């Protein structure tokens, strides 16, 4: 069967991927302006960190809703609904008069992002030419590009006012809304409607549960870097934006180019376990090094985070016998709780202990815990992944021939 070039995709796929870039930009958008927000709203780092906590806590819970909604109104309508939520709440975030209002608007933003991001992956997998492998690379490319450009946009707009990045995101997501509305046709609805409990039931599968638990520990480390490090670096929006832009570039390159080659050579589980250990070492050095060392380690963490993101996404989609959207929702339901926990606990651990290093020690421990889960559950993860990847490869082949 001839392979389809990665870049030769339908307009609907590019429209969805483009909107995904902006959606992922919203995650790192606030990084360079966290200190500015704290100053502008007279808030503490712990209060400002709730911008991440409210966002990801709602995102995690909303993962149970995404399949329920999309299986009833269709993928296209779900994408548009999610984008509409983001446009409204991102715009409202820019008008906030207190940190409480901003945290609340970020929660609404998180609901929209959950509806959009989880459905976007399913739409790209279903519509992309070249099967699931090409779709995952496109999705990870969007993630990496969004994570790289988010801090840059936040720095450029946030230098004038911390409010402007939120207005900028609302505008870009409105453009994404129009692109989806014009280029994406309605996707076929699933033969069976998804219930609210289906993602929870999917976690009864040992392989998927293991991948989700490991990803939970990993995400705690990931979001300690993303949400707590800006306060440790204590740089201007431009300098902080440049650091996290470089971080995002490495994330994109290693997730799309390096990770697949490493997987092919060493195997997914070896790559995942090794990169988690490297991430633990990196955050320890970040916490105990001087300012220049912290900057370098922050940037370098993007490389191992990029590798981890790709491997975890493939495991979540391939290890379970549940439908991909359901398996993805269950997996994301678990891991996003850690993304909500890390921004909440990291600054408070510093406040409770008086040590800026201890939050990074905790982050290193959680990265090692993620690697231990992979090591202990290695046989089940490898067996289930191989079995299900073979099944999905056959399904993708049938889809390509049918199209």
N, C-alpha and C positions, 0 to 999 in steps of 0.2 A: 504494500500500500504506500503510495507516495506521501511524503510528509508535507504538511502545510507550513509555509514560513510563518514565524511567530508574528511578524508585523502585518501580515495579510489577513486582516480581520474585517468583519462586517462593521458598518457604521454604528450599529447599535452597541457593539462591544466597545468601540472607542468612546462613544458618548458615555456609557456606564463607567468605563475606566477613568475617563476624564473627571467625571463628577466624584469618583472615588478618591482621586488625588486631592480634591478640595476637602472632602470629608476627613481624610487623614491629616490634612493641614491643620484642621481644627484642634487636633490633639496636642500638637507641639506649638501651636500659635501663641499660647500664653507664656511659654517658657521665658523668652527674653524680657517680658514685661511684668513678671511676677513681683519683683521689687518695686516697680513703678506703680502697680496696682495697690500694693501694700501701702506705699506712701500716699497715693491719691485718695485712698479710702480710709486712711488712718487705721490700718489693720495689721495684725501680727502675721509672721510667716505661717503659723499654724492655721490661722483663719483663712488666709489666701490659699493654702494648700487644699482647702475644701472645694475649690473650683474643680480639682481633679476628682476628689472623692464623690461629690454629688453627681458629677458627669458619669463616672464609671459605675457607681452603685446603681443608678437608674438604667444604664446600659446593660448591666448584668441581669437585672430582673426582667428587663424588656426582651431579653433573648428568648424568654418563654412565650412571648407574644408574637414574635416575628413570623414563625411558621404558621401559627394560628391565623394571623391576619392575611399573609400572602396566599395561603391555600384557599382563602375565601374570596378575596378581591383581586388576586392575580399579582404577579411580580411587578409589572409596570406601575400599577396603581399604588402598590406598597412603596416602591422607590419614590414616586412623586409625593406621597404622603410624608415620608421621612424627610425628604428635601424641604417640603413646605414647613415642617416643624423647625428644621435647622435655620431656615431663612428668618422665620419669625423670632425665635428665641436668641439667635445670634445678634439680630438687630436690637432686641430688647436689652441684651447684655450690655451693649454699648451705651445705653441710657441709664444704667444703674446708678443709684445715689448712695448705696451702701453695699458692704461686702455680702450682707444677707440676701439682698436682691440679686446680686451677681451670681451667688451660689445657686439660688433658685432658678434663675434663667439658664444656667449651665445644666441643671438637671433636665429641664425641658429640651435643651439642645441634645443631651445624651439620649433621650427617648427617640428623637428624630434620627440621630446617628445610628442607633441600634437597628431601627427599621430599615434604614438605607443600606448600611454596610453589610449586614448578614444577607440581605436579599441580593445585593450587588454581586456578591461572590457566587451565589446560586445562578444568577442570570448570566454572568460571564462564563461559568462552567458550562451552562446549557447552550449558549450561543456562540462560543468561541470556536474557530476552526483549529483543528489540530489536537482535540481531545483535552482531558483534564490537566495534563502536564503543562500544555501551553496556557491554559486558563489560569492555573496557579501562578505561573511566571508573570502573566499580565497583572494579576491581582497584587502580587508582591511588588511588582514594578510600581504600581499605583501607590501602594503603601509607602515604599521607600522614597519615591518622589515627593509625596505629600509630607512625610516626616521631615524631609530635607528642606522643603520650601516653606513649611509652616513657621519655623523659627525665623526664617529670613523675612517673610512677610510681616511677622509680628514685630521684628526689629525696625524695619523700614517705616511702617505705619505708626508703631508705638513710640518712636522717637519724638513725634509731634504730640501725641496724646495716647494714653493707654486705651482709650475708647475706639480709636480708629481701626485697629485690627479686627474688632468684632463687626463693625460696619462693613469692612472689606470682605470678610468671610460671608456675610449675608448676601452681598452683591454677587460674589463668585458662585455661591450655591444657587442663587436665582438664575444665573446663566446655565448652570448644570441642570436645573429644573427644565428650562426651555429645550436644552439639547436632548434630554431624555424624552420629553413630550413629543419632539419632532422625529427623532431617529429610531426610538425603540418601539417596536410593535408589541402588542400584548402577547405575553408568553402563555403557552398551554398550562392550564391549571392542573395540579396533581389529581390523579384518579381518586385519591383518598384525602379527605381533609385532615389536617394536623390538629391534634388536641393540645391543650396547654400543658399536659403532662407527658406528651411524647418525648420531648428532650430529656426529661428526668428519667423516663423509662430507658432511653437509649444509653444512659450512663450505667445501667445495669450490666452492660457489656464490659468485661474486664479490661480489654485493650483500650477502649475509649476512656474508661474511668481512669486508667493509669496515665494515659496521655494528658487528661485534663488536670489531674492532681500534680503531675510534674510541671505542667504549664502554669498552674497556680503559683507554685514556688518561684518559678522563673519570672513570672510577671511582677511579683513583689520586688525582685531585684531590678528589673527593667524600669519600673516606675519610681523606684527610689532614685535612680539616676536621672530620670526625666523630670521629676517634680521637686526633688530636694536639692539637687546639685546647683541649680541657678542661685539659690541663696548662699551656698558655700562659695561659689565663684565670686559672687557679689560684683558683677561687671555691669557696664552700661548696656542698654538694649542692643546697640550695634555690635559690641564685642561679644556679648552673650549669644546674639543671633548668629554671628559668624562661627562661634564654637559649635553650636547645635546644627548649623547648616553643614559644616564639615562632618559632624557626627551622622547626619542624615544621608549624606552622599555615600559614606562608607556603608551605612545600613543598606542603601539601595544596591550598591555594587555587589556586596557580599551576598545579599539575599537572592539576586537574580543571576549573577554570573558565577560567583565562587561556590556558593552552596551546592548547586546541582553537580558541579564537577567533583567536589569533595564527597558527596553522597555516592556518586558513581564509583569512585575509587575506594572509599573506606566503608561505605554502608551508612545508612541514615542514623542508626542508633549509636554507633561509635562516634560519628560526627557530633551528634547532639550531646552525648555525655562529655566529650572532650571540650566542646565550646562552652558548656555550662561551668566546667571547672575553670576554664580560662576567664570567664566572666567573673567568677568569684575572686580570682587573683586580682583582676583588674580593679574591681571596686574596693578591695582592701588597700591596694596601693593608692587609689584615688583618695581614700579617707585619711591615710597616714602620710601622704606626700605633701610637698609644699604647693604653692599656688600653681606654678608652671606644670608640675607633675599632675595636679588635679585636672588641668586643662587638657593635657595630652591623654590622660586616661579616660576622660569623658569622651573625647573624640574617638579613641580606639575602641571603646565599648560598642560603638555603632557597628563595627565589623562582626563581632560575635553575636550581637543582637540580631543582625541581619540574617546570619546563618541559622540561628535558633528559630526565627520567625518562619522561614521557609520550611524547615523540617517539621515543626509543630503543625503548620497548616496542612501539610501532606498527610501527617499521621491522623489528624482530626478527620480529614475527608476520606482516608483510605483504610483505617484500622477497624471500623465498625461495619456491621451488616445493615445498619439503619440507613434510610435515605440520607443523602449528603446534607440537605438543609437541616434535617432533624439532628443528625450527629453534630453538625457545626454549631447549632443552637445550644445543645447540651454542653458541649466543650467550652463554648464561649461563656455560658452561664457560670461555670465554675471559675474560669481563669480571670474574668473581669472583676470578680470580687477582690482579687489581690491587687488589681490596678486601683481599686477604690481604697484598699487598706493602706498601701504603702505611702501615698501622699498624706494620709491622716497620721500614721504612727511615726514616720521618720522625723518630722520636726518635734513631735512630742517626746520622742525618745531623747532627743537632744535637750529639750527643756527639763525633762525629769532627771537626767543624769549629768547635765552640764558638759557633756562631751559631744563634739561634732563628729567624732570618729565612730562612735558606737552605732549610729544608724547604718553605716556602711559595713560594719562587722555583721550586723543582723542580715543585711542584704547579701553578703558573701555566704552566710550560713544557709539562706534560702536557696541560693543558686546551687550549692552543694547538695541540698536536700532534693532539688529537682533532678540532679544527676543520679542520686542514689535510687530514686524511684525508677528511673530508666534502667539502671543496672539490676535492681531486684526483679523488675517485671520484664526483663529483656526477652526471655523466651516467648512469653505470651504476646508482647508487642510485635516481635519479629514474625511470629507465625501468623498472627491475625492480619498484620499489614500485608504480608506476602499474598495471603489467600484473598483478601479483599481487593488489593491492587490488581490482581489477575482478573477478578470478576469485573472491576470497573474498566479495565483496559478493553475487555471484550465488549462491554456496553458502549464505550467510546468509539470503538471500531464500527459497531453497528450504526451508531449515530452519524459518523462521518460518511459511510457508504449511503445511508438513507438520504443525506443532504446532497 
